[in-house]
Amino acid sequence: MAGAHHHGPPHDDGPAWTVRGSTQEEYPEFAAVFAEAIGMPAQELLDVERDFPSAEYDRSLVALDGERIVGTTMAYSLTLSVPGGPRRAAGITDVGVWPTHRRRGVLSALMRRQLADIRERGEKTAVLWSSEGGIYGRFGYGPAIQQFHATVQRAHAVLRPDAPRDRALTVELTDPGAVRGEIEELHRRAASLRNGQVLRKTGWWGQLLHDAERDRRGAGPLRAALVRGPDRAEGYALYRVLHKWEDGMPRGEVRAKEVVAAAPAARVALYEHLFSRDLATGTFLGNLAEDDILTTLLVNPRHLARTAFDSLWVRLVDLPGALAERSYATPLDTVLEVTDRFAPWNAGRWRLAADASGARAEATDAAPDLALDVSHLGSAYLGRGPLTALVDAGLATEHTPGAAARLDTAMHVPRAPLCDTDF
Ligand SMILES: CC(=O)SCCNC(=O)CCNC(=O)[C@H](O)C(C)(C)COP(=O)(O)OP(=O)(O)OC[C@H]1O[C@@H](n2cnc3c(N)ncnc32)[C@H](O)[C@@H]1OP(=O)(O)O
C-alpha cells in the first residue's frame, strides 16, 4: 500500500508520478479519490453519474503511487463561445489528489499530461472553474470572467418606471421538467451570444432539473417561470422559495439559480416576477454578468448587494491556434514573448497580426513588444483581461510603450463574458 512514510519524488524532477488514462470500470476508484479530495460522499458522485451520465472516460487521467490511484482529472469536450464565435474547448474537471499525497507534484504531473493530450486532440483552449484561486495560475490558466451573485431586499427591488414592459408577454409558473425543451433552447440561444458560455451537456440538464433533495438546502422545489410571447418562449428563470418564519413574521427568500432572456422586456418580466413572490423579504440572484441589466434598471442600484467572483479560467493550450481562432476589435501587428512552464511548445516569440480578414500567429525572431506569461493571455482571451494592469503590477513587461494597451483594445469585447454553468 502507498505508505504514509513514502516521501514521493520532488516536483520538477522528470516524470515524477506515473500518469495514465483511466476507464469506466475504474470509475468507482476514481470517484473515491476525487470525492475524498473535495469532501463529498463518493456515492453521491456515482449516483449522479449513473442517473445523468456526462463523464468522458476516455478523457479521464489518474496518477498512481504503485498500483493505487492518488490523483484524478477528467476533461469534457465542450463548445465555448469566444469573440468570433463558438469554438471547441476542453473543460477540465474532477481534479483531486489523495490527502496524504498533496504537495508532492501529483497535480503537476496530471496537468502536464493533460495539456499534451488536449493539444493532440486539436482543442486550442482549456477552461475550468477553480475550487480555490491559488491553484491554476502556475499551470498557465488565467481568470477570464468576473461575474457576481446579488441580493436585493424587497424594499429596494423596484425597477425604473421606464423599464421595458410588454403586455403581450405572460409568465407561466411551472415544474421545470414540463418546459425543458423550451428552457434548453433558450439557454442554447443565449449561450451562443455571450462570450464565456458553454453549451450544456444533456446529463448536466438532467442533473440541474432533477431537483435533488440535497440541492434544496432547506428551500422548496425548483420552479420554472417561463415567459411566453405571441410566437415563442422569450425567457425563463429557475428558482426556489425558502419559506421562513421568525417570531410569526414571514422572512422568506427567493433564490434564483439563473435568469435567461432573449429580450429586455422578458428579463424585466422575470425580475418583477421574482421580486413579487409573497412572504419573501429578499431575492438572491446567482451568476449574473458584470453588465447585467439589473444594475441599470433598478430605481436605486446602491442597495444591490453584489458578491463578485472569478468563474471561468482560460488556458491557451495551442497558443498560435487559440490566438488565431478569435476575432479582434482593431487591427494589430505585435510581437509577444511568452513564458509557459507546463506547455513548453508555447514558449517563445510570436508575431500576432490581425485585420478584417482574420488573425494569424507565427513564430518569429523579431524583437518583442510585450513579454508576458501564457496565463495572462488566458485572462485576456474572453475580452476583459486588462494586460495594462499586469504591466502596472510588474508581472508583464512592455518593451514598446503602449503595446499592452493596444493589445487590450484589440482583444476587448463590449459585453462582459459570463459562464453560468459550473462543471
Ligand atoms: C477544475 C477542478 O476540478 S477544481 C478542484 C480542485 N480540487 C480540489 O480543490 C480538491 C482538494 N485539493 C486537492 O486535491 C489538491 O490539493 C490539489 C489538486 C488542489 C493540488 O494537488 P497537489 O498534488 O498538492 O499539487 P502539486 O503538488 O502538484 O502542487 C504544485 C504547486 O502548486 C501549489 N499548490 C497546489 N495546490 C495549491 C492551492 N490550493 N493553493 C495554493 N497553491 C497550491 C503547490 O504548493 C506547488 O507549488 P510549488 O511547485 O511552488 O511547490
The ligand as an SDF file (V2000), in Angstrom:
LIG
                    3D

 51 53  0  0  0  0  0  0  0  0999 V2000
  -11.2360   22.0540  -12.0470 C   0  0  0  0  0  0  0  0  0  0  0  0
  -11.3930   21.4130  -10.6760 C   0  0  0  0  0  0  0  0  0  0  0  0
  -11.6720   20.2640  -10.5830 O   0  0  0  0  0  0  0  0  0  0  0  0
  -11.1390   22.3860   -9.2900 S   0  0  0  0  0  0  0  0  0  0  0  0
  -10.9810   21.2270   -7.9410 C   0  0  0  0  0  0  0  0  0  0  0  0
   -9.5710   21.1930   -7.4220 C   0  0  0  0  0  0  0  0  0  0  0  0
   -9.5200   20.1970   -6.3580 N   0  0  0  0  0  0  0  0  0  0  0  0
   -9.6100   20.4970   -5.0450 C   0  0  0  0  0  0  0  0  0  0  0  0
   -9.6880   21.6440   -4.6400 O   0  0  0  0  0  0  0  0  0  0  0  0
   -9.6030   19.3050   -4.1050 C   0  0  0  0  0  0  0  0  0  0  0  0
   -8.6850   19.4980   -2.8890 C   0  0  0  0  0  0  0  0  0  0  0  0
   -7.2970   19.7460   -3.2480 N   0  0  0  0  0  0  0  0  0  0  0  0
   -6.5150   18.8150   -3.8560 C   0  0  0  0  0  0  0  0  0  0  0  0
   -6.9250   17.7100   -4.1820 O   0  0  0  0  0  0  0  0  0  0  0  0
   -5.0600   19.2030   -4.1110 C   0  0  0  0  0  0  0  0  0  0  0  0
   -4.6110   19.9920   -3.0500 O   0  0  0  0  0  0  0  0  0  0  0  0
   -4.8240   19.9600   -5.4280 C   0  0  0  0  0  0  0  0  0  0  0  0
   -5.3790   19.1460   -6.5940 C   0  0  0  0  0  0  0  0  0  0  0  0
   -5.5000   21.3250   -5.4260 C   0  0  0  0  0  0  0  0  0  0  0  0
   -3.3240   20.1960   -5.6100 C   0  0  0  0  0  0  0  0  0  0  0  0
   -2.6790   18.9550   -5.8290 O   0  0  0  0  0  0  0  0  0  0  0  0
   -1.1500   18.7270   -5.4210 P   0  0  0  0  0  0  0  0  0  0  0  0
   -0.7610   17.3950   -5.9420 O   0  0  0  0  0  0  0  0  0  0  0  0
   -0.9770   19.0090   -3.9830 O   0  0  0  0  0  0  0  0  0  0  0  0
   -0.4190   19.8620   -6.2710 O   0  0  0  0  0  0  0  0  0  0  0  0
    1.1310   19.8790   -6.5940 P   0  0  0  0  0  0  0  0  0  0  0  0
    1.9080   19.1880   -5.5230 O   0  0  0  0  0  0  0  0  0  0  0  0
    1.3690   19.4230   -7.9910 O   0  0  0  0  0  0  0  0  0  0  0  0
    1.3790   21.4360   -6.4990 O   0  0  0  0  0  0  0  0  0  0  0  0
    2.0920   22.1730   -7.4490 C   0  0  0  0  0  0  0  0  0  0  0  0
    2.3100   23.5640   -6.9040 C   0  0  0  0  0  0  0  0  0  0  0  0
    1.0340   24.2050   -6.6980 O   0  0  0  0  0  0  0  0  0  0  0  0
    0.9180   24.6460   -5.3620 C   0  0  0  0  0  0  0  0  0  0  0  0
   -0.4650   24.4470   -4.9510 N   0  0  0  0  0  0  0  0  0  0  0  0
   -1.1820   23.3180   -5.0590 C   0  0  0  0  0  0  0  0  0  0  0  0
   -2.4210   23.4980   -4.5770 N   0  0  0  0  0  0  0  0  0  0  0  0
   -2.4780   24.7650   -4.1450 C   0  0  0  0  0  0  0  0  0  0  0  0
   -3.5180   25.5260   -3.5500 C   0  0  0  0  0  0  0  0  0  0  0  0
   -4.7150   25.0040   -3.2600 N   0  0  0  0  0  0  0  0  0  0  0  0
   -3.2650   26.8090   -3.2330 N   0  0  0  0  0  0  0  0  0  0  0  0
   -2.0340   27.3390   -3.4910 C   0  0  0  0  0  0  0  0  0  0  0  0
   -1.0230   26.6510   -4.0790 N   0  0  0  0  0  0  0  0  0  0  0  0
   -1.2480   25.3740   -4.3880 C   0  0  0  0  0  0  0  0  0  0  0  0
    1.8680   23.7750   -4.5820 C   0  0  0  0  0  0  0  0  0  0  0  0
    2.2870   24.3850   -3.3990 O   0  0  0  0  0  0  0  0  0  0  0  0
    3.0090   23.5840   -5.5610 C   0  0  0  0  0  0  0  0  0  0  0  0
    3.8410   24.7180   -5.5320 O   0  0  0  0  0  0  0  0  0  0  0  0
    5.4510   24.5990   -5.7040 P   0  0  0  0  0  0  0  0  0  0  0  0
    5.6590   23.9150   -7.0260 O   0  0  0  0  0  0  0  0  0  0  0  0
    5.8930   26.0180   -5.6820 O   0  0  0  0  0  0  0  0  0  0  0  0
    5.8990   23.7910   -4.5520 O   0  0  0  0  0  0  0  0  0  0  0  0
  1  2  1  0
  2  3  2  0
  2  4  1  0
  4  5  1  0
  5  6  1  0
  6  7  1  0
  7  8  1  0
  8  9  2  0
  8 10  1  0
 10 11  1  0
 11 12  1  0
 12 13  1  0
 13 14  2  0
 13 15  1  0
 15 16  1  0
 15 17  1  0
 17 18  1  0
 17 19  1  0
 17 20  1  0
 20 21  1  0
 21 22  1  0
 22 23  2  0
 22 24  1  0
 22 25  1  0
 25 26  1  0
 26 27  2  0
 26 28  1  0
 26 29  1  0
 29 30  1  0
 30 31  1  0
 31 32  1  0
 31 46  1  0
 32 33  1  0
 33 34  1  0
 33 44  1  0
 34 35  1  0
 34 43  1  0
 35 36  2  0
 36 37  1  0
 37 38  1  0
 37 43  2  0
 38 39  1  0
 38 40  2  0
 40 41  1  0
 41 42  2  0
 42 43  1  0
 44 45  1  0
 44 46  1  0
 46 47  1  0
 47 48  1  0
 48 49  2  0
 48 50  1  0
 48 51  1  0
M  END
$$$$
